[in-house]
C-alpha cells in the first residue's frame, strides 16, 4: 500500500486520508493528508474508501497538510479513484 492514497485510522489521533509514504509496525507517514474529522454519506470508513461520500457538503475535513507522522495505526484501507476524487472534493471545513 506504500505510495497509494489510503484512509489511515489510528488508535487516538483519528482518521486521515492521504498518500501512505511509510509504514513500520504501527507507525507511518502520510503525505497530502486530510483529517477525516466527521463524515456523512458513507456508512463506514470502508465505504468511504471504496465509494467516497454522497454528502460532501455535510463532511468536516480540514485543510490538507504536507505531511503527518502517525503512531498507533490500527487500520489502512486503500482508496479507489472514485473515493479519492470524492474526498479531495470535500470543501475545506473551517470553524
Buried (B, 14 or more C-beta within 10 A) or exposed (E): EEEEBBBBBBEEBEBBBBBBBEBEEEEBBBBBBBBBEEBEBBEEBEBBBBBBBEEBEEBBBEEBBEEBEBEEBEBBBBBEEEBBEBBBEBEEBEE
